[in-house]
């Protein structure tokens, strides 16, 4: 299990320092939630901020675009230092065109599904993807409760990926803690996004190690 601390839960006044803190604590990825206030009812940060904090770690930047038109901004986020870009199947951009644009920049591409979206909607694109992110909360705000009823989606996705012999990571994001991460692993999750569980821990390194354990 790879652990990707969600920077949505960090102290934004110390953004770079918070990334360094997670790096030293043993994070595998840095999960960066980009929200436009249109696709989801919240606004966070964009490519210029990501570019500024890129120098604080060598760990992969896992950029989750919760925006209406991701295709318009792919170059910006690639230029800012994204290593993985995931975007929503529910967005207004054409999935194939967006995936190809991401790949053309040498960046890994992933699709995201909201809780009310059928997992089968991503099946036609699996052979072009590096990752699928299954939201285990409604996207937009941190600190929400984990939705265990999303795990059958993960199981179905894992079965389809394995059936085709693909190397596609499954990421889960939303309310993940030491109380439910084993359920995620058993369902087939490879990458767990953890916000509150890591950033509010007295010892983040211990929290990350515990999540992996």
LOFI-705217 format. One record per residue (C-alpha): residue in three letters; x, y, z. Coordinates in nm, 4 decimals, always signed. Example, Ala and Ser with C-alpha at 12.3 -4.5 7.8 and 13.67 -1.06 7.14 Angstrom:
REM LOFI-705217
("ALA",(+1.2300,-0.4500,+0.7800))
("SER",(+1.3670,-0.1060,+0.7140))
This chain:
REM LOFI-705217
("UNK",(+0.0000,+0.0000,+0.0000))
("UNK",(+0.1319,+0.3399,-0.0995))
("UNK",(+0.0312,+0.6349,+0.1191))
("UNK",(-0.0437,+0.9721,-0.0396))
("UNK",(-0.1045,+1.2424,+0.2215))
("UNK",(-0.3719,+1.4855,+0.1036))
("UNK",(-0.2300,+1.8363,+0.1180))
("UNK",(-0.5906,+1.9586,+0.1442))
("UNK",(-0.5500,+1.8893,+0.5170))
("UNK",(-0.2225,+2.0763,+0.5590))
("UNK",(-0.1520,+2.4227,+0.6972))
("UNK",(-0.1546,+2.6276,+0.3750))
("UNK",(+0.0488,+2.9039,+0.5401))
("UNK",(+0.3365,+2.6515,+0.5548))
("UNK",(+0.2632,+2.4615,+0.2344))
("UNK",(+0.6235,+2.3857,+0.1417))
("UNK",(+0.7202,+2.2946,+0.4968))
("UNK",(+0.4186,+2.0642,+0.5222))
("UNK",(+0.5302,+1.8810,+0.2079))
("UNK",(+0.8805,+1.8419,+0.3534))
("UNK",(+0.7269,+1.7141,+0.6761))
("UNK",(+0.5280,+1.4478,+0.4887))
("UNK",(+0.8344,+1.3532,+0.2845))
("UNK",(+1.0364,+1.2918,+0.6017))
("UNK",(+0.7429,+1.1027,+0.7529))
("UNK",(+0.7592,+0.8435,+0.4749))
("UNK",(+0.4889,+0.9527,+0.2295))
("UNK",(+0.5048,+0.7806,-0.1100))
("UNK",(+0.3146,+1.0447,-0.3101))
("UNK",(+0.1978,+1.3989,-0.2424))
("UNK",(-0.1729,+1.4239,-0.3245))
("UNK",(-0.2725,+1.7686,-0.4469))
("UNK",(-0.6430,+1.8477,-0.4836))
("UNK",(-0.7176,+2.1184,-0.7394))
("UNK",(-1.0740,+2.2556,-0.7153))
("UNK",(-1.2296,+2.5267,-0.9305))
("UNK",(-1.5432,+2.6179,-0.7342))
("UNK",(-1.7511,+2.5045,-1.0333))
("UNK",(-1.7066,+2.1299,-1.0725))
("UNK",(-1.7039,+2.1039,-0.6919))
("UNK",(-1.8261,+2.3619,-0.4373))
("UNK",(-1.4820,+2.4606,-0.3131))
("UNK",(-1.1727,+2.6431,-0.4410))
("UNK",(-0.8197,+2.5391,-0.3448))
("UNK",(-0.5109,+2.6228,-0.5530))
("UNK",(-0.3820,+2.6004,-0.9085))
("UNK",(-0.0712,+2.5307,-1.1126))
("UNK",(+0.1327,+2.8345,-0.9932))
("UNK",(+0.1151,+2.7173,-0.6308))
("UNK",(+0.2080,+2.3616,-0.7267))
("UNK",(+0.5043,+2.4902,-0.9268))
("UNK",(+0.6258,+2.6885,-0.6256))
("UNK",(+0.6136,+2.3926,-0.3819))
("UNK",(+0.7544,+2.1393,-0.6290))
("UNK",(+1.1079,+2.2015,-0.4997))
("UNK",(+1.0266,+2.0868,-0.1457))
("UNK",(+1.0349,+1.7136,-0.2296))
("UNK",(+1.1404,+1.4625,-0.4925))
("UNK",(+0.8348,+1.2447,-0.4211))
("UNK",(+0.5793,+1.2138,-0.7038))
("UNK",(+0.3133,+1.4839,-0.7224))
("UNK",(-0.0249,+1.3135,-0.7597))
("UNK",(-0.2470,+1.5954,-0.8907))
("UNK",(-0.6239,+1.5392,-0.8707))
("UNK",(-0.8113,+1.7817,-1.0950))
("UNK",(-1.1627,+1.8482,-0.9671))
("UNK",(-1.2292,+2.0987,-1.2433))
("UNK",(-1.4855,+2.1286,-1.5231))
("UNK",(-1.2434,+2.1500,-1.8174))
("UNK",(-0.9230,+1.9633,-1.7290))
("UNK",(-0.8010,+1.9439,-2.0888))
("UNK",(-0.7534,+2.3234,-2.0990))
("UNK",(-0.5047,+2.3109,-1.8115))
("UNK",(-0.3020,+1.9934,-1.8686))
("UNK",(+0.0034,+2.1815,-1.9982))
("UNK",(-0.0058,+2.4143,-1.6975))
("UNK",(-0.0012,+2.1290,-1.4475))
("UNK",(+0.2620,+1.9341,-1.6396))
("UNK",(+0.4794,+2.2457,-1.6481))
("UNK",(+0.4226,+2.2882,-1.2726))
("UNK",(+0.5745,+1.9462,-1.2029))
("UNK",(+0.2882,+1.6959,-1.1877))
("UNK",(+0.3976,+1.3320,-1.2118))
("UNK",(+0.0444,+1.1894,-1.2165))
("UNK",(-0.2678,+1.3759,-1.3267))
("UNK",(-0.6105,+1.2337,-1.2503))
("UNK",(-0.9280,+1.3955,-1.3805))
("UNK",(-1.2969,+1.3162,-1.3494))
("UNK",(-1.4883,+1.1056,-1.5980))
("UNK",(-1.7790,+1.3377,-1.5117))
("UNK",(-1.5926,+1.6487,-1.6343))
("UNK",(-1.6685,+1.8286,-1.9619))
("UNK",(-1.3430,+1.7316,-2.1360))
("UNK",(-1.3216,+1.4371,-2.3746))
("UNK",(-1.1590,+1.1480,-2.1805))
("UNK",(-0.9474,+1.0091,-2.4671))
("UNK",(-0.8233,+1.3506,-2.5756))
("UNK",(-0.7358,+1.4429,-2.2173))
("UNK",(-0.5578,+1.1129,-2.1469))
("UNK",(-0.3567,+1.1457,-2.4678))
("UNK",(-0.2621,+1.5042,-2.3836))
("UNK",(-0.1353,+1.3992,-2.0398))
("UNK",(+0.0602,+1.1071,-2.1848))
("UNK",(+0.2115,+1.3252,-2.4572))
("UNK",(+0.3798,+1.5246,-2.1805))
("UNK",(+0.5372,+1.2158,-2.0256))
("UNK",(+0.3034,+1.2292,-1.7258))
("UNK",(+0.0961,+0.9378,-1.5925))
("UNK",(-0.2793,+0.9622,-1.6506))
("UNK",(-0.5717,+0.8589,-1.4347))
("UNK",(-0.9495,+0.8816,-1.4260))
("UNK",(-1.1594,+0.9568,-1.1177))
("UNK",(-1.5166,+0.8539,-1.0377))
("UNK",(-1.7501,+1.0192,-0.7888))
("UNK",(-1.9567,+0.8054,-0.5490))
("UNK",(-2.2698,+0.8178,-0.7675))
("UNK",(-2.0864,+0.7203,-1.0886))
("UNK",(-2.0871,+0.3584,-1.2071))
("UNK",(-1.7392,+0.2079,-1.2081))
("UNK",(-1.8013,+0.0557,-1.5520))
("UNK",(-1.7774,+0.4046,-1.7047))
("UNK",(-1.3963,+0.3853,-1.6819))
("UNK",(-1.3645,+0.0324,-1.8259))
("UNK",(-1.3357,+0.1479,-2.1910))
("UNK",(-1.0284,+0.3553,-2.0990))
("UNK",(-0.8401,+0.1128,-1.8727))
("UNK",(-0.5810,+0.0106,-2.1302))
("UNK",(-0.4765,+0.3761,-2.1640))
("UNK",(-0.4588,+0.4533,-1.7910))
("UNK",(-0.1967,+0.4323,-1.5184))
("UNK",(-0.4418,+0.4839,-1.2325))
("UNK",(-0.8108,+0.4934,-1.1418))
("UNK",(-0.9155,+0.6939,-0.8366))
("UNK",(-1.2331,+0.5832,-0.6609))
("UNK",(-1.3729,+0.8581,-0.4388))
("UNK",(-1.4882,+0.7249,-0.1016))
("UNK",(-1.6473,+1.0606,-0.0138))
("UNK",(-1.8216,+1.3259,-0.2235))
("UNK",(-1.5353,+1.5385,-0.3622))
("UNK",(-1.4930,+1.8955,-0.2464))
("UNK",(-1.4031,+1.9009,+0.1213))
("UNK",(-1.1669,+1.7153,+0.3541))
("UNK",(-1.2620,+1.5584,+0.6855))
("UNK",(-1.5607,+1.3583,+0.5582))
("UNK",(-1.6574,+1.0072,+0.6679))
("UNK",(-1.5421,+0.7047,+0.4677))
("UNK",(-1.8112,+0.5474,+0.2478))
("UNK",(-1.7581,+0.1701,+0.2756))
("UNK",(-2.0282,+0.1088,+0.0150))
("UNK",(-1.7793,+0.2288,-0.2485))
("UNK",(-1.5599,-0.0789,-0.1975))
("UNK",(-1.7614,-0.3045,-0.4308))
("UNK",(-1.6605,-0.0603,-0.7061))
("UNK",(-1.2961,-0.1184,-0.6156))
("UNK",(-1.3500,-0.4953,-0.6213))
("UNK",(-1.5139,-0.4800,-0.9646))
("UNK",(-1.2347,-0.2569,-1.0930))
("UNK",(-0.9653,-0.4849,-0.9531))
("UNK",(-1.1305,-0.7878,-1.1147))
("UNK",(-1.1467,-0.6151,-1.4548))
("UNK",(-0.7862,-0.4909,-1.4359))
("UNK",(-0.6632,-0.8370,-1.3390))
("UNK",(-0.8779,-1.0068,-1.6050))
("UNK",(-0.7122,-0.7944,-1.8727))
("UNK",(-0.3642,-0.8320,-1.7231))
("UNK",(-0.3180,-0.4557,-1.6927))
("UNK",(-0.0804,-0.2620,-1.4665))
("UNK",(-0.3256,+0.0017,-1.3459))
("UNK",(-0.3086,+0.1327,-0.9899))
("UNK",(-0.6285,+0.1747,-0.7901))
("UNK",(-0.6354,+0.4745,-0.5595))
("UNK",(-0.8987,+0.5505,-0.2952))
("UNK",(-0.9571,+0.8942,-0.1470))
("UNK",(-1.1855,+1.0066,+0.1332))
("UNK",(-1.1992,+0.9413,+0.5057))
("UNK",(-0.9304,+0.6713,+0.5015))
("UNK",(-0.7790,+0.5868,+0.8401))
("UNK",(-0.6299,+0.2928,+1.0288))
("UNK",(-0.9892,+0.1828,+1.0978))
("UNK",(-1.0733,+0.1133,+0.7332))
("UNK",(-0.7513,+0.0936,+0.5303))
("UNK",(-0.7455,-0.2870,+0.5622))
("UNK",(-1.0878,-0.2975,+0.3948))
("UNK",(-0.9433,-0.0890,+0.1109))
("UNK",(-0.6437,-0.3199,+0.0741))
("UNK",(-0.8620,-0.6312,+0.0735))
("UNK",(-1.0802,-0.4775,-0.1997))
("UNK",(-0.7754,-0.4111,-0.4194))
("UNK",(-0.6585,-0.0573,-0.3443))
("UNK",(-0.2882,+0.0138,-0.4132))
("UNK",(-0.2711,+0.3821,-0.3141))
("UNK",(-0.4525,+0.5317,-0.0150))
("UNK",(-0.5012,+0.9065,+0.0125))
("UNK",(-0.5013,+1.0102,+0.3775))
("UNK",(-0.5548,+1.3643,+0.4993))
("UNK",(-0.6810,+1.4062,+0.8529))
("UNK",(-0.5394,+1.0688,+0.9599))
("UNK",(-0.1862,+1.1895,+0.8862))
("UNK",(-0.1872,+1.5669,+0.9287))
("UNK",(-0.3669,+1.5632,+1.2629))
("UNK",(-0.1539,+1.2825,+1.4040))
("UNK",(+0.0933,+1.3723,+1.6785))
("UNK",(+0.3548,+1.1689,+1.4928))
("UNK",(+0.2943,+1.1626,+1.1136))
("UNK",(+0.5728,+0.9095,+1.0532))
("UNK",(+0.4126,+0.6725,+1.3011))
("UNK",(+0.0706,+0.7338,+1.1446))
("UNK",(+0.1954,+0.6554,+0.7933))
("UNK",(+0.3797,+0.3435,+0.9128))
("UNK",(+0.0651,+0.2310,+1.0946))
("UNK",(-0.1487,+0.2811,+0.7836))
("UNK",(+0.0931,+0.0698,+0.5790))
("UNK",(+0.1034,-0.1958,+0.8492))
